[in-house]
Structures are given as C-alpha cells and as structure tokens.
Amino acid sequence: MSLSQWTGLRTLLTPSLLNVRNVPAVSAGIQVRHIAKHWLPQFKKLRRLKVQKVKLPNFREDQDASKLSPDQIRARMKEQGMLPPRSWMERPVFVSATSSVFEAYVPPEGDGKLSALTLGGAKQSMELLSKKSKSMMAVRKIKSFEEDFSTKYFPEEAQEIYLKAHKALAEKDDDTLHQCVTELCYPLMTDDLRSCTVRWQFLKSLEPPRVVHARCTEVINKENIFSQVTVRFHTQQTLAVYDRFGRLIYGNEVVAKDVLEYVVFEKHLANVYGLWRIHEKIIPDWMPEREAGKKTYIKQKPVVEAEPVTDSVVQPVTPTEGSAAVA
C-alpha cells in the first residue's frame, strides 16, 4: 500500500475507531460556529448560580489604612458592612426601685401610747394636719398615673401586701417575696435568716392602718417618677425565731406583742406594670431598742498544754543540825 493510500484510509477510519462525537465534517463542506457541548443551554443560569464569586481580601489594606482619612475609613467599613468601633460600652439599665427613702416621715414621740383626747395626742393631730400639704400634692401626682388610688382604701391594700410578704418570709417563698418587697428591702428582710426557722402570726389590728406620708420624686429624667407612701400599722403579732439546731433565739410563739410600725411602700409610676411593694421601715429615734437574739456558737475544745520534760538532777543533801558527819 502506498503512502497516499494509507493517509486516506486513516482519515476515514480514525473518527469511527476513536468514537469521536460531533466532529465537524470539514470534508463535506459544512461550516459550524462552535463545537456542540454535552449540556443543555437552557440550564445555563442555574449552572452559573452554583458557583459563587468570593472577593479575596486585600492584604495591603492594612498598610494603606494609615494614609486614609477618617471619612475614607468610615466609607470602607460601611462598604464591608462593619460598624465603626466605639470607645465606650453601652448597656441597658433598668431602675426598678430607689436606693433610699426620700423625705422620710418623722413619727411624733409617744405615738401609739398617747390618746387623742390628751394634750399630747391633740398636739400630734394638729402637727399632722399642718404637714399634709406636700402629701396632698404627692397624692394628686399619684392619681394622675393611677386614677383608682385613694388614701381611704390604700391602707387595706397595703395591709394585704404586708401580710403576704411576712407569710412568704416565714415560708421562705422567694418568688412571692420578690413581688411584695423591693430590691432594697429584700436583703434587709432575709439577712441572718438563711438557716433559721421563723414562726410568725398576725393576730389583730389595734388601730386601723392609715396613710401618714406621701412623696413623689424624679429619677434620671422628669418622666421617670417614683412614689413612696408611708402607712402606719399598730397591730398585735407573735414572732419566734429558731436557729438551725431548733433552739429559740428570739421571741415566743405564745406571747403576743403590740407592734407599731411605719412601713414605706414604693411604686414605679412610670412603669405601666408597676406594683406597690414594701420598700423600708422607719424606726424613730425615740423607739426603744429591740432585744438582741441569742446566737449559737461552736464550743471550742480546751487546749491542754503538755508539761515540759526535764532531765532528773541529783540534788546534794545538806547536813542538818544534830546529824553526825561521816569522815
């Protein structure tokens, strides 16, 4: 076979032997624009969506950042979706109670012992009337937030809160106690009672409770208003406190005592869901001090000191009078 014949035979047999598809028939004179692909062109958009273009970081930006102006730095951070750094940390603060009693009520000396028919009792009533002007303004301020507030019916509500709080304290119900007392009063009521047992009982009211003082104040801004109302309670109660060993350290469950208290109730008026809660108790200077409770201590064992051990030394015997000397 000649060389020309072998070349023509290879041209005819090579596409079929190698199984080459879609080879343009140049010899037939058919002109094609491109070689046909094995995928469908209508899914070109979906195939493009499978591939995501990632913007590579420019590591030279740190070197160029020192030459940028603050506006250019801000624009670059905004382009990258980053917030500008701040030199301070802002945290939300919620003030649910005040830290003290503002314009505390000063109880008259001898209150609860002097009758209104006596000279001292009549003098106390006149002083109370003269100091009611500020309280009336505060009550008017409270009514602007709470329309149903009344100094006539509030003492009954205050007494219910008072009883509920002390029952929760005796039963160690912290959830109920937090609803009845403020964050200032809670540690004052529960301090030294973690490992104690409290037996408390309310017997009766010697005098109906009444509102003796009311004040309102602004905290931080003029719209954030707190109100404090002082209620006078003259009741009869029993109280007994036992330590962790069951020993009585204060009071008595049988003996009832007359208790005169001035309890301050506070409410966050600006808060729609605010509640009246016990804030603090006013203890006047003329009131006698309470007896201190008996505390239990661990009895320490006596320390026995060991006697020092000394070497035995023979002491010389001195001759006494009348004894014969031995030569």
SETORFI-805759 format. One record per atom (N, C-alpha, C): x, y, z. Coordinates in pm, whole numbers, plus 32768, in hexadecimal, padded with zeros to 4 digits. Layout:
! residues N
XYZ ...
This chain:
! residues 327
80577F898000 800080008000 8059807B8000 803680D57FAB 8089814E7FA0 806A81AE8012 80BD82148022 80AD8278808C 802E82C9807A 800C82EC8003 7F91833C7FED 7F1482EB800E 7F16826B7FEC 7EA28217800E 7E93820680A6 7F0181F780EB 7EFD81E7817D 7ECB826781C0 7EED82D68191 7EBE835681CB 7E28836781B9 7DF483478144 7D648352812E 7D1682F08181 7D4A82768190 7D04821481E4 7D00823E8277 7D6C827B82A9 7D6F82A98336 7D0B8319834C 7CFC836E82E8 7C9C83DE82F6 7C0D83AC82FE 7BED834182BB 7B65830B82BD 7B4882B88338 7BAC826F836C 7B92821283D9 7BAA824D8465 7BF782B38474 7C1B82E584F9 7BA28318854A 7B4383668514 7AD283918565 7A7C831F8599 7A6982B98548 7A1682498575 7A5D81F285D9 7AE181E085C6 7B2B818C8624 7B3A81CD86AC 7B55824D86AF 7B688294872E 7AE482C1876D 7A7682AC872C 79F182D28760 79EA83668780 7A1983BA8726 7A14844B8739 798C847D8709 794B84CB8760 78C584FD8740 78CC858F8712 786985B086C2 7855863B869A 78D1867A865C 7915862C860F 7989866485C7 795586A68549 797487248534 793E876684BD 796E8724843D 7910871183E5 793086D08364 796C87388306 79ED874E8318 7A3187B182C5 7A3687848234 7A4786FD8228 7A5186CA819F 79D086D98151 795B86DB81A0 78D986E7815D 78B98777813A 790887D78170 78F088638152 788988A581AB 786488678220 780288A2827D 784D88F682E3 782C897682EB 786F89D08348 781D89DC83C9 785E89C9843D 781C89D584C0 785C8A47850F 780B8A898568 783E8AFB85B5 78918ACE862B 78638A63866E 78AB8A3186E2 7890899B86EE 78DE895B873C 78CB88CD8754 785A88BD87B9 77FD886C87A2 778B885887FC 77B8881A887F 777A884988F0 779D88188976 773E87A7899D 776487668A0C 771186F78A39 76A887228A9F 769B87A68AC2 763487D68B1D 75D0882C8AD1 755A883B8B10 74EE88858AD1 74FF891A8AEA 74EE896D8A88 750589FE8A9B 749A8A428AEF 74208A088AFE 73B78A4E8B4A 73D38A4F8BE2 743089F88C0D 745289F58C9C 74D38A418CB9 74F58A9B8C61 75708AE78C73 756B8B418CF0 74F78B7C8D0A 74E98BD58D7F 74F68B878E01 74BB8B108E07 74C48AC08E7F 75528A928E99 759A8A738E2D 76248A4A8E3E 767A8ABF8E6F 76568B388E46 76A08BAD8E73 76888BC88F08 76108BAC8F36 75F08BC58FC2 76368B639020 76628AF18FEB 76A88A929040 77318AC5906A 77668B1E901F 77EC8B53903A 77DE8BDF9074 781B8BF790E8 78168C7A9129 789F8CBB9120 789D8D3790FD 79198D8190F5 793E8DB6917E 79B48D9791A9 79E68DC0922B 7A4B8E309217 7A328E9C9260 7A8D8F0C9256 7B028EF292B4 7B768EE3927C 7BEC8EC692CB 7C188F429317 7C458F309393 7C718FA593E1 7CF08FE293A8 7CF6906293B9 7D6D90AB938E 7DC690C09409 7E349077940C 7E8B907C9481 7EDE90FC9486 7ED6914B9421 7F2091C89421 7ECF923C945B 7E51921F9480 7DFE928B94B7 7E3392BB953C 7E6A925E958D 7E9F9287960F 7F1392E995FF 7F5F92D79596 7FCD93339580 7F9C93BB954E 7F2D93B79501 7EF8943594CB 7E99947B952B 7E6E94369597 7E0B947195F2 7E4394EB963A 7EC494ED9653 7EFE955F9699 7EFA95DF9647 7EEB95D195C3 7EE89646956C 7E5A96759550 7DF5962A957D 7D6A964E9562 7D3796B295C8 7CDC9703959B 7C9B976395F5 7C2A971D9642 7BF8975996AE 7B8A971A96F9 7B0D970296A3 7AF0975D9646 7A7B974895F0 7A8F96D29592 7B0996C2955F 7B2596509508 7B1F95CC9554 7B4F95CD95D0 7B4695549623 7AB595319640 7A639597965D 79D695809677 798F954A95FB 79B195819585 797395509509 799B94C094EB 7A1A949E9506 7A46941594EF 7A0193B3954F 79F293D995CC 79AE9382962C 791A9374960A 78DF93E095D9 785393D995B0 7842937E9536 78A4938194DC 789F932A9467 78AA9297948E 78F8927B94F4 790A91F19522 789F91C69586 7841922095A9 77D791FD9607 780391F69697 7866924296BD 789C92429745 787592C3978A 785792B8980E 7835932D985C 78B4936F988E 78B793F39897 792F943698C9 79439416995D 79BD9407998A 79D793E89A18 79B894609A71 798F94419AED 797294A99B4F 79CF949C9BC6 79EB950B9C02 7A46950C9C73 7A0094EC9CF6 797B94D89CF6 793194B89D70 78D294459D52 78A794059DBC 784993959DB2 77C593C09DEE 775D93C19D9D 76D893E79DCD 768B936A9DF6 7658936A9E6E 760892FB9E9F 758493319ED4 751792EF9EB7 749593209EE8 748B93149F80 7455937B9FBE 7445937FA050 73B29395A06F 737C933FA0C4 72F0934CA0ED 72EB9364A182 72B893D6A1AB 72AE93FBA237 722093DAA265 72129371A2B4 718E9345A2E1 716D9377A36D 71D193AAA3B7 71B993DBA43E 72259440A461 72049499A4BD 726594FCA4EB 72BE94BEA556 73279505A579 738A94D1A5D7 737294FCA667 730F954FA681 72F7957EA709 726A95B9A711 724B95EEA785 71CA9631A79B 71E196C7A791 71A29708A731 71B39798A721 714B97E1A776 717B9843A7C0 71289891A81D 70DC9834A87B 712897ECA8CB 70EC9788A924 708F97C9A98A 70289781A9AD 6FC797B0AA10 700497A7AA9C 6FF19810AAEB 70249814AB74 6FAF97FEABD3 6FA39788AC0F 6F30976CAC68 6F3897C2ACE6 6EC897F1AD19 6EC8983FAD95 6EE997E6AE0C 6F2C9820AE6D 6F5697D2AEE2 6EDC97ABAF36 6EDA972EAF5F 6E6B96FBAFAF 6DF496CDAF5E 6E0596C2AEDA 6D969695AE86 6D729605AEA9 6CF195E7AEB0 6CC29563AED5 6CA99553AF68 6CDA95B1AFBA 6CC495ACB049 6C6C961DB07C 6C71968EB034 6C219700B05E 6B9996FCB01B 6B319716B066 6AAA9718B030 6A8F979FAFED 6A33979DAF8D 6A129819AF47 69CB987CAFA2 6994984DB012 694D98A6B06F 69AC98F1B0CB 6A2798C2B0D7 6A879904B12D 6AC5997CB0E5 6B1199CCB131 6B4F9A43B0F8 6BB99A1DB091 6C0A99B6B0B0 6C72998CB052 6C399951AFD3 6BCB9904AFE0 6B8D98CAAF6A 6B4E9933AF12 6B0D9999AF4D 6AD29A05AEFE 6B3E9A56AEB7 6BB09A68AEF9 6C1F9AB3AEBC 6C569A67AE43 6C5E99E3AE4E 6C8C9992ADDD 6C2D999CAD66 6BAA999EAD82 6B4899A8AD15 6B539A2DACCC 6B6C9A99AD17 6B7A9B1CACD8 6BF99B24AC83 6C679AE9ACB1 6CE29AE8AC63 6CD29A94ABE3 6C859A29ABEC 6C6D99D6AB77 6C1E9A21AB0D 6BBD9A72AB37 6B6F9AC0AAD8 6BC39B2CAA95 6C209B65AADF 6C739BD0AAA7 6CD89B9CAA40 6CFB9B1CAA45 6D5D9AE2A9E9 6D1C9A96A976 6C9A9AA6A964 6C569A59A8FD 6C599A99A873 6C8D9B12A867 6C879B57A7E6 6CDB9B0FA77C 6D599AEAA79E 6DAD9AA4A73E 6D769A19A71F 6D3D99D9A782 6D059954A76B 6C8E995BA70C 6C3E99C4A718 6BCB99D3A6BE 6BF999EAA62E 6C639A36A61B 6C999A4BA594 6CCF99C8A55B 6D109978A5B1 6D4498F7A582 6CD39898A55F 6C689899A5AE 6BF49844A590 6BB4986DA50C 6BAF98EDA4F2 6B78991DA472 6BCF98EEA3FD 6C5498ECA413 6CAE98BAA3AB 6C9A9825A393 6C8297D9A3FF 6C6B9749A3F1 6BE99730A3A5 6B839780A3BF 6B02976DA37B 6B0B978BA2E6 6B6B97DEA2BE 6B7A97F7A22F 6BAC977CA1E4 6BEF9720A22A 6C1B96A2A1EE 6BBB9630A210 6B849633A288 6B2C95C8A2B6 6AAA9608A2E6 6A4495FEA295 69C79644A2B2 697D960AA32A 698F9589A344 69469548A3B0 69899558A438 69F8959FA43E 6A3E95ADA4BF 69EE9606A51D 69E695DAA59A 699F9627A600 69E0960BA686 69F79674A6D3 6A329663A758 69D2961FA7B9 69559615A792 68F395D4A7E8 68F9953CA7DA 690D950CA75F 690C947BA746 69999441A736 69FE9494A725 6A84945FA713 6AB99417A790 6A9D9444A80C 6ACF93FAA881 6AA39368A884 6A2B9348A852 6A0192BCA84E 6A57926CA7EC 6A7392A7A778 6ACB9265A718 6B589256A750 6B8692BEA797 6C0C92B8A7D2 6C14924CA83D 6BA9923BA88A 6BAB91D2A8F1 6BAE9147A8B2 6B6A9134A842 6B6F90B2A7FD 6BFD9096A7CB 6C3F90FCA794 6CC990EAA766 6D2490CCA7DD 6D0C910FA84E 6D5C90FAA8C7 6D4F906BA8F9 6CD49038A900 6CBE8FAFA92F 6CF88F48A8CD 6CE68F61A84D 6D178F04A7E7 6DAF8EFCA7EA 6DF38F6CA7FF 6E858F6EA801 6EBA8F24A87B 6E7D8F38A8F1 6EB18EF7A969 6E918E61A96A 6E218E3AA92E 6E068DAAA922 6E6A8D68A8C3 6E8A8DADA855 6EED8D76A7F8 6F778D6FA839 6F968DCFA891 70168DCBA8D7 701C8D55A937 6FAE8D39A97E 6FAB8CC8A9DA 6FB28C43A990 6F738C3DA91A 6F738BC1A8CB 6FE98BB8A86C 703D8C20A867 70B28C27A80F 708A8C17A77C 70218C5EA758 6FF28C60A6CD 702E8CDCA68A 70A08CCAA649 70E98D3DA610 709E8D7DA59B 70578D2DA54B 70108D65A4D7 6FA38DC6A503 6F558D9DA568 6EED8DF7A59B 6F288E6EA5E3 6F978E57A629 6FD78EC4A673 700C8F30A616 70418F0AA5A2 70728F6DA542 70008FC0A508 6F878F89A503 6F158FD5A4D1 6EE09038A539 6F019023A5B8 6ECB9077A623 6F2E90DAA65B 6FAF90C6A645 70149122A67A 7070914DA609 70B091BEA61A 710B91F4A5B6 719691B7A5C5 71ED91DBA566 727591A8A56A 72C591DFA5E0 729B924FA619 72DE9283A68F 72B39239A70D 72349215A715 71FE91D8A78E 721B9143A796 722C9100A725 723E906EA727 72B89042A778 7330907AA762 73A1904DA7B6 73929073A849 734A90E1A866 73379107A8F1 72DC90A4A93B 727B906BA8F5 721E900DA935 72598F81A93F 72AA8F59A8E0 72DC8ECFA8DD 73698EBFA915 73A68F2BA941 742F8F21A978 742E8ED1A9FA 747D8E7FAA1F 74848E2EAA9A 74118DCBAAA9 73C08DB8AA41 73518D57AA4C 73618CE3A9EB 73D88CD3A9B2 73ED8C68A950 73DE8BDFA98F 74178BCDAA05 74158B4BAA47 73BC8B4AAAC2 735B8BA6AAC7 73018BAEAB3B 72728B88AB13 72238B68AB76 71968B4AAB63 71448BB7ABA6 70E78BF2AB5D 70978C63AB8E 70088C36ABA0 6FCF8C53AC13 6F428C3BAC30 6F018CC3AC4C 6EB28CF1ABEE 6E748D77ABF9 6DDE8D69ABE7 6D958DB7AC34 6D028DB2AC2C 6CCA8E3DAC48 6C6E8E64ABF4 6C298EE5AC05 6BA78ECCAC50 6B958F11ACC0 6B1F8EFAAD14 6AAF8F5DACF5 6AC98FDEAD06 6A609041ACED 6AA090CBACE1 6A4F912AACB4 6A7991B5ACAA 6A429202AD21 6A989241AD6D 6A6C9292ADDE 6A2E9315ADAE 6A65934BAD40 6A2F93C4AD01 6A2C93ACAC6B 69CA93E1AC26 69C893CEAB94 6A409412AB54 6A7F93D5AAF1 6AF39414AAAF 6ACA9491AA64 6B2494F1AA5D 6B06956EAA17 6B8395A5A9D6 6B6D95F4A96D 6BDB9634A924 6C0296B3A96E 6C8296BFA98F 6CB29733A9DA 6D129789A989 6D409755A916 6DA7979FA8CC 6DA8976EA83B 6DBE97CAA7DE 6DC597A6A74F 6E239807A70A 6E7997D1A6B5 6ED89822A66B 6EED97E6A5E0 6F10983DA581 6F339813A4F8 6FB79854A4D2 7004980DA482 70869841A457 70A49815A3C9 70FE985DA388 7129983FA2FF 71B49802A303 71C9979AA2B4 724A9756A2AD 727D975DA21D 72F19793A20A 733897A0A18A 72F49809A131 727397FAA115 722D985DA0C4 71A5987AA103 715E98DBA0CA 70E19908A106 706E98A5A0F2 7079984FA08F 700E97F0A074 70179773A0C9 708C9756A100 70A096DEA153 70839703A1E4 700A96E8A211 6FDA9715A295 6FC4969CA2EF 6FF496A9A36C 6FDD9647A3D4 6F8B9688A443 6F389637A482 6EE49668A4EF 6EF99611A56A 6EFA9652A5DE 6F07960DA65E 6E98963BA6BC 6E5495D9A6F6 6DE695F4A752 6E0395ADA7D5 6E0095F7A843 6E1B95BFA8C7 6D9695A0A90C 6D889524A939 6D0D94F6A97B 6D2E94D0AA0B 6CDA94FCAA64 6CED94DEAAF3 6C9D9462AB18 6CE193FFAB53 6CA19383AB81 6CB29379AC18 6C44935FAC5C 6C479343ACED 6BFD92BFAD01 6C4B9253AD0C 6C1291CDAD0A 6C43917BAD80 6C0C9104AD8A 6C3590A3ADF0 6C649024ADA8 6CDD8FF9ADC6 6D1B8F8BAD7D 6D658F2FADDE 6D868EB9ADAA 6DDE8E5DADF1 6E518E39AD93 6EC78E2EADCB 6F3E8E10AD7B 6F9B8DB8ADCC 6FCE8D51AD8A 70318CF8ADC7 70948CCFAD5B 71138CD9AD7C 717E8CB6AD1F 71D18C48AD5F 71E48BDBAD14 72338B69AD42 72AF8B5DACE9 731C8B34AD25 73968B22ACD8 73958A9AAC93 74028A77AC54 740889FAAC07 7406897EAC5F 741F8990ACE1 741A891FAD3E 73948915AD85 7335896EAD63 72B2896BADA1 72A989B3AE25 730D8A03AE47 730B8A4FAEC4 72CA8AD6AEAD 727B8B04AF0B 72398B86AF02 729F8BF4AF1B 72B08C4CAEB9 73118CB8AEC7 72CF8D41AED2 724F8D4BAEAF 720B8DCDAEBA 71758DB7AEBE 712F8E07AF14 709E8E08AF18 70618D90AF5D 6FDE8D82AF47 6F928D15AF85 6F148D01AF33 6EEF8C83AF1B 6E788C65AECD 6DF78C79AF1B 6DFF8C83AF9E 6D878C8CAFF3 6D6D8D1DB01C 6DD58D67B03D 6DC78DEFB070 6DB08E4EAFFA 6D3F8E96AFFC 6D1F8EF8AF93 6D558F81AFBD 6D828FCDAF5A 6DB89052AF74 6D7690B8AF19 6D6B9133AF4E 6D3791A2AF00 6DA991DEAEAE 6D9191ECAE2B 6DF99219ADCF 6DC89298AD8A 6E179303AD94 6DFC9381AD4F 6E659391ACE3 6E399396AC66 6E97939CABF6 6E6D9408AB93 6ED09445AB54 6EBC94A5AAE8 6EFE9469AA6B 6EAE9431AA15 6EDE93E7A9A1 6ED2943FA926 6F3F9448A8D9 6F439498A85E 6F29943CA7E8 6EC2945CA79A 6EA19413A720 6EC99467A6A8 6F049426A646 6F35946DA5D0 6EFB9431A551 6EE89487A4ED 6EB7945BA46A 6EF994AEA3FE 6F1E946AA391 6F5494ADA31B 6EDE94DBA2C6 6EBA9559A2D4 6E42958CA290 6E52958EA1F9 6ECB95A7A1C8 6EE195ADA137 6ED39524A0F6 6EE094BAA144 6ED39432A10F 6E3F940AA111 6E0C93E0A09E 6D7E93BAA095 6D629340A0EC 6DC492E6A0F8 6DB3926CA145 6DEE9278A1D1 6E0092F0A203 6E389304A288 6DD992D5A2F6 6E1392ABA367 6DC59279A3D9 6DF092C4A456 6D9292CDA4B3 6DB29304A537 6DFB9298A585 6E7292B8A5B6 6EC49258A5FF 6EFF929AA67B 6F1E9247A6DE 6F5C9279A759 6FEB92A3A739 700D931DA75E 70919354A73F 70EB9359A7BA 70B59386A829 71069390A8A3 70A993ACA919 70DE939BA992 709593BCAA0C 70DE942CAA53 7091948FAA80 70CA9502AAC6 70CC94E3AB5B 714294E9AB97 715294D1AC27 71779556AC67 711E9594ACB4 713D9617ACF1 71A7960AAD5D 71E6967AAD7D 72509679ADE2 721B965EAE6E 719F9689AE89 716B9679AF10 713695EBAF2C 71309598AEC7 70FF9510AEDC 716B94BDAF23 71459471AF8B 71AA9421AFD3 71E793B6AF79 72659398AF95 72AA9335AF45 727592A8AF62 72779256AEFC 724891CDAF0D 72B49176AF4C 7285910EAF8C 72E490B3AFCA 73309065AF5F 73AE9056AF77 7401900BAF18 73E68F76AF26 73E48F30AEB7 73CC8EA1AEBB 74448E54AEEF 74268DE3AF29 74918D8DAF5E 74CD8D3DAEEA 754D8D47AEDA 75918D03AE6D 75D38C83AEA0 75DD8C24AE47 761A8BA3AE66 76A88BA0AE2F 77058B78AE83 77908B6EAE5C 77C38AE0AE73 78298ABCAE2C 78688A39AE3E 78C68A41AEB7 78AF89E7AF13 790289E5AF8C 798989A9AF6B 79F089F5AF83 7A7689C6AF64 7AAA896BAFD2 7AF28907AFA8 7B2A88AAB008 7B9F88ECB052 7BA988D1B0D6 7C19890EB121 7C9E88D5B0F4 7CFE892AB0E7 7D848902B0BC 7DD788E1B137 7E058863B13F 7E578836B1B1 7EE98845B18B 7F2F8894B1D9 7FBD88AAB1BE 800F8838B1FB 80678802B1AE 80BE8796B1DE 812987CEB23A 81418785B2AC 81A787B1B30A 8232879CB2D0 828B87F9B2E1 831387E8B2AB 835F8778B2F3 83A28724B2A9 83F086B4B2E0 847E86E4B2FD 84AA86D7B37D 85318702B3A6 8581868AB3D5 8601868BB3C2 865A861FB3F0 86648623B489 866385ACB4C7 866A85A3B55A 86FA85BFB587 8708861AB5E5 878C8640B61A 878E861FB6AF 87F685DDB6DB 880385B8B769 882D8634B7B7 87D8865BB816 87F586CFB867 884B86A5B8DF 88B186F3B8FE 890486CFB976 88B686E3B9F5 88C88686BA54 8883868BBAD4 88DB86D7BB38 88A38742BB6F 88EF8790BBD3 88DA8755BC5C 89408748BCA6 8930870FBD2E 88E3876ABD88 88898733BDD3 883A8781BE33 887C8780BEBC 884987D3BF12 888087DCBF98 8867875ABFE7 88C6872DC02F 88BA86B4C080 88E08637C034 88FF8644BFB3 892685CEBF69 89BF85C0BF6E 89ED8548BF7D 8A7E8530BF8B 8ABF852DBF03 8B2F856EBEF8 8B79856FBE7B 8BCA84EFBE72 8BC884B7BE00 8C12843BBDE9 8C97845FBDA8 8D038435BDEB 8D888457BDB7 8DA983F7BD49 
